[in-house]
Structures are given as structure tokens and as C-alpha cells.
């Protein structure tokens, strides 16, 4: 199901109208097996991941949003998002997933709103400072949490999504309308932005990562060392597929600044039908033992499965 405006006139304290459950629908009506990254083996060969590529700001798609919908973060901050359909971009209708082709990035999921609410709260409480920080949003889709970071004076914001088409048709236009308001020629003051498409298993080749080839968190030689990387990693609704979680976690450990980086994650407690969820990811983190976890919020508003926001940092 594409974003059909259910989030129109919503706030970051929660949607004003009931949002649909996370679901996958097959536009052809017949059953299919999930391909790469979803952990369900139907006997069909896996779909190989797309190559990791950088998408330039100038590559904005001519498939433009017909309208802009306001998303109210608080009384002093409103972010505007475009709306495009899977039919216009991918040639399929009423689908949240086309294995190996489309991963739901054109839809505004509730977790993005929950994540912005948590970030806004931590900033007001003095628990988070984004000014001048290096920020990465994984699985960005609309890119609203990353845009929020830009509006809070982050120095660098990188947006990553599985689909280059999502970046070109939605993320880049949203970034331009919110962060380039006073500079339509494509600059945004002291902020630097970048856009990257591809699978998490390949993405470390392009993103800002630590300077050690070996795993910096398990090498046993991290004392008094500082590594490059992102100060803050944001992700909303990225943990739905059970078999993609190890690659996601590996990427986070490679790209998160050591020792002071922090990860904010929003998502549903369980994603029925695809096996993932915040608790599945949390188990992976806790079993690894190199990060500490903190639950910031849970949302049970009756409009969807129980949702959570977590924060992770190196021990």
C-alpha cells in the first residue's frame, strides 16, 4: 500500500487518523516467496541485491509530488512531505513490497513520526545535541527524521534507501523543500547532504565508516582510540525482515562513531508475516554484547501493532 495521504495533517505525537498495519500485498494477486533479505524460502531463487550507488542531488526525478502534506513536529516546527505512488514510480499498484525491486519507501510509516517525537524530546531534555553532528538515516524513504536533524543544525546528513528511485522521487524533493528553502540553487548553508541507494550488505563501501578494516568493537584493542563515523544514526521501520537484521547491525557497527555515537531506532514490536521486529533486533544487539540499550518510548494507540523507540550506544 503506497502513501495515500493517511499521514496528512499529522503530528509527531502520533497520526491523527488510523494508519494501516504494516502489510505486504502482491499486485498480481498470486502468492510469491520473499526474495533477498526476508528469510522466507519459497523455493524460488533469491533476488540479488542492487549495487550500492551514490545518488546526486541533481538526479531528482521528473515524477514530482502532486501535493505537499504538512507533518507537525511541534508548535514551532512543521516538515513538508511529498506524495507519489508506486504506480507512477515502479509501475505496480497497491503494493508495499516487490522483492528485489521495492521496499516500501514511498509510504510514510508511523515509526518516522515516533522517531521525530523521541528526538525532539531528547533535545528539549538536553540528552541530545544535533548541531554540527554527522547524521545518517538508514532506510530513509521520505527522510523526515534526517530532515528534522538538518533543521536542528546537523552539519552533515546522509540519507540511505534500498531504492534509488525513492531517493530521486521522494527523498531529494522533500530535502529540497525543507532544507533548501532559501537556496533553490541547491545549497543549504553550512549543512552537507548526501544520498545513497542499495542493500545494507554493500553500503559500507560508500558511507562514512571507521578507519579500521577489522571490527572495531570486537578487536580487543579499542582503548584510547577514536574512529570516524556518524555521530547519530537514525532508522524507522527498518527491522521488519528477520534475515536482513545481521547486515543492518553490521553496517551500524561499521558506521557509528566510536566511542560516542548513538543510534535511535523506531519500529513495531513485531512485524507479522515477515518475522522481524524491534525485539528481534534488540536480541541481536544484546547477544553481541558491545552496545547498551535503552527503551525511550512505546506506543499502543490502537491504530497499529505496538511500536517502540530504542536508543543504542557503545558500552
C-alpha positions in Angstrom: 0.0 0.0 0.0 1.5 3.3 -1.0 1.3 6.5 0.9 -2.2 7.7 0.0 -2.2 10.6 2.4 -3.1 8.9 5.7 -0.5 11.0 7.3 -1.8 14.3 6.0 -2.0 16.9 8.8 -0.4 14.5 11.3 1.8 15.4 14.1 4.9 13.7 15.5 2.9 12.9 18.7 1.1 10.4 16.6 -1.1 10.2 13.5 -4.5 11.9 13.7 -6.0 9.2 11.7 -5.6 5.5 11.9 -2.7 4.2 9.9 -2.7 0.8 8.3 -0.8 -2.1 9.7 2.5 -3.0 8.1 1.5 -5.3 5.3 2.7 -6.7 2.1 0.4 -7.2 -0.9 1.1 -8.8 -4.2 -0.3 -6.7 -7.0 -0.8 -9.8 -9.1 -3.0 -11.4 -6.5 -1.0 -14.7 -6.6 1.3 -15.9 -3.8 5.0 -15.3 -4.0 8.1 -16.1 -1.9 10.0 -13.3 -0.4 13.4 -12.9 -2.0 16.6 -11.4 -0.7 16.5 -10.2 2.8 13.2 -11.6 4.0 14.1 -15.0 5.3 11.2 -16.9 3.7 12.2 -19.6 1.3 9.6 -20.4 -1.3 12.0 -22.5 -3.4 12.4 -19.6 -5.9 16.0 -18.2 -6.4 16.9 -15.2 -4.3 16.8 -11.8 -5.9 20.3 -10.4 -5.8 20.7 -7.0 -4.1 21.1 -3.9 -6.2 24.6 -2.4 -6.3 25.4 0.4 -3.8 25.4 3.7 -5.6 25.5 7.4 -4.7 22.6 9.5 -6.0 23.3 13.1 -6.8 21.1 15.9 -5.7 20.7 16.8 -9.4 19.1 13.4 -10.1 15.7 14.4 -8.8 13.1 12.6 -10.8 10.6 14.3 -13.1 8.0 12.2 -11.3 7.1 15.1 -8.9 4.7 15.0 -6.0 1.3 16.4 -6.8 1.0 18.0 -3.4 2.8 18.7 -0.2 1.4 17.5 3.1 2.4 19.1 6.4 3.7 17.0 9.3 3.7 18.9 12.5 6.6 18.0 14.8 5.6 20.6 17.5 4.1 24.0 17.7 7.3 25.6 16.3 8.2 23.1 13.6 6.4 21.7 10.6 8.0 19.5 7.9 6.5 19.1 4.4 6.5 15.8 2.6 5.6 15.0 -1.0 3.3 12.2 -2.1 4.0 9.8 -5.1 2.5 6.4 -5.9 4.1 3.1 -6.5 2.2 3.0 -9.8 3.9 6.2 -11.0 7.4 5.2 -9.9 7.5 1.4 -10.2 4.6 0.6 -12.4 2.8 -1.5 -9.7 -0.3 -0.8 -7.7 -1.3 -1.3 -4.1 2.0 -2.9 -3.0 4.3 -2.4 0.0 6.9 -4.8 -1.4 8.1 -6.1 -4.7 11.0 -8.4 -3.8 14.4 -7.1 -5.0 12.7 -4.1 -6.6 10.7 -2.0 -4.0 10.9 -2.0 -0.2 8.1 0.3 0.8 10.0 3.6 0.8 7.2 5.7 -0.8 5.0 5.3 2.2 5.2 7.3 5.4 5.3 4.8 8.2 4.3 5.6 11.8 7.8 4.9 13.1 9.1 8.1 11.4 6.7 10.2 13.4 7.6 8.3 16.6 11.3 8.8 15.9 11.0 12.5 15.4 9.0 12.8 18.6 11.7 11.0 20.6 14.5 13.1 19.0 12.6 16.3 19.8 12.0 15.2 23.4 15.7 14.3 24.0 16.8 17.6 22.5 14.5 19.6 24.8 15.7 17.5 27.8 19.3 18.2 27.0 20.0 14.5 26.2 20.8 15.0 22.5 22.6 17.7 20.6 22.4 17.6 16.8 24.1 20.9 16.0 27.2 20.3 13.8 26.8 16.5 14.1 27.2 13.9 11.3 23.9 12.1 10.9 22.9 9.0 8.8 19.3 7.9 8.2 19.0 4.3 7.1 16.0 3.1 5.2 15.0 6.8 4.9 12.1 6.7 2.5 10.6 10.2 3.0 13.6 11.2 5.0 11.7 13.1 7.7 13.9 12.2 10.7 17.0 13.2 8.6 15.3 16.4 7.6 14.5 17.0 11.2 18.2 16.6 12.1 19.0 19.1 9.3 16.5 21.6 10.7 18.2 21.2 14.1 21.5 22.3 12.5 23.2 18.9 11.9 26.4 19.5 10.0 26.1 16.5 7.6 23.1 14.4 6.8 23.3 11.2 4.7 20.1 9.5 3.5 20.1 5.8 2.6 17.4 3.8 1.0 17.2 0.5 -0.8 15.8 2.1 -3.9 17.5 4.9 -5.9 14.0 5.7 -7.3 12.7 6.5 -3.8 15.6 8.9 -3.3 15.1 10.6 -6.6 11.3 10.8 -6.5 10.7 11.5 -2.8 13.7 12.0 -0.5 15.5 14.6 -2.6 12.4 16.7 -3.3 11.5 16.5 0.4 15.0 17.6 1.4 14.9 20.5 -1.1 11.6 21.8 0.0 12.5 21.7 3.7 16.3 22.4 3.9 16.8 24.5 0.7 14.0 27.0 1.3 16.3 30.0 1.0 18.7 28.4 -1.6 16.8 26.9 -4.5 20.1 26.6 -6.5 20.9 23.5 -4.3 23.0 24.7 -1.3 21.9 24.6 2.3 24.2 26.9 4.3 26.6 25.0 6.4 24.8 21.7 6.0 26.1 18.9 3.7 23.7 16.3 2.4 24.3 13.0 0.5 22.1 10.3 -0.9 23.0 6.6 -1.2 21.0 3.6 -2.5 21.5 -0.1 -2.2 21.4 -3.1 0.1 22.9 -2.8 3.6 25.4 -5.6 2.8 27.1 -3.4 0.3 26.5 0.1 1.8 29.6 0.4 3.9 31.7 0.9 0.7 30.1 4.3 0.2 29.2 5.6 3.7 31.3 7.4 6.3 32.8 4.5 8.2 35.5 3.8 10.7 39.1 3.7 9.6 39.8 0.1 10.6 39.1 -2.9 8.3 38.6 -5.2 11.3 35.5 -4.9 13.5 36.4 -2.1 15.9 34.1 -3.3 18.6 35.5 -6.8 18.9 39.2 -6.4 18.1 40.1 -6.1 21.8 42.1 -3.0 21.0 39.8 -0.1 21.3 41.2 1.7 24.4 42.1 5.3 23.7 41.1 5.0 20.1 38.7 7.3 18.3 37.2 6.3 15.0 35.4 8.2 12.3 31.8 7.6 11.5 28.4 9.1 12.2 27.6 10.7 15.5 23.9 9.8 15.2 22.3 7.0 13.1 18.5 7.2 12.7 16.3 4.4 11.5 12.5 3.9 11.4 10.7 0.7 10.4 13.9 -0.9 9.2 13.8 -4.1 11.3 10.8 -5.8 9.6 12.7 -8.6 7.9 14.4 -11.1 10.1 17.1 -12.2 7.8 18.2 -8.6 7.0 18.9 -7.8 10.7 22.5 -9.1 10.8 23.6 -7.0 7.8 21.8 -4.0 9.3 23.6 -4.4 12.6 27.0 -5.0 11.0 26.6 -1.8 9.0 25.7 0.2 12.1 28.8 -1.0 13.9 31.0 -0.1 11.0 29.5 3.3 10.5 28.8 4.5 14.0 31.4 6.9 15.6 33.3 5.1 18.3 33.0 5.6 21.2 30.4 8.4 21.4 28.0 7.6 18.6 24.3 6.9 19.2 21.6 5.0 17.3 17.9 5.9 17.5 15.6 3.2 16.2 11.8 3.2 15.9 9.7 0.3 14.7 7.0 -2.2 15.5 7.5 -4.7 18.2 6.6 -7.5 15.8 6.0 -7.5 12.0 3.6 -10.3 11.4 4.3 -12.3 8.3 7.9 -11.3 7.8 9.5 -12.3 11.1 11.2 -9.2 12.3 10.6 -6.6 14.9 12.3 -4.3 17.4 12.6 -7.2 19.9 14.3 -9.4 17.3 16.9 -6.6 16.6 17.3 -6.0 20.4 18.1 -9.6 20.9 20.8 -9.4 18.3 22.3 -6.3 19.9 22.2 -7.8 23.4 23.7 -11.2 22.3 26.6 -9.3 20.6 27.3 -7.5 23.9 29.1 -4.4 22.7 26.2 -1.9 22.9 24.0 -0.8 25.7 20.3 -0.4 25.0 17.6 2.0 26.3 13.9 2.0 25.6 12.7 5.6 25.1 9.0 5.1 24.3 6.3 2.7 23.4 3.1 3.5 21.5 -0.1 1.4 21.7 -2.7 3.7 20.2 -5.0 1.0 18.8 -4.3 2.1 15.2 -1.4 -0.4 14.6 0.8 -3.0 16.3 2.6 -1.9 19.4 5.5 0.4 18.4 8.7 1.2 20.2 11.6 3.7 20.1 15.1 2.5 21.3 18.5 4.1 21.7 21.8 2.2 21.4 25.3 3.2 22.1 28.7 1.6 22.6 29.4 0.4 26.1 
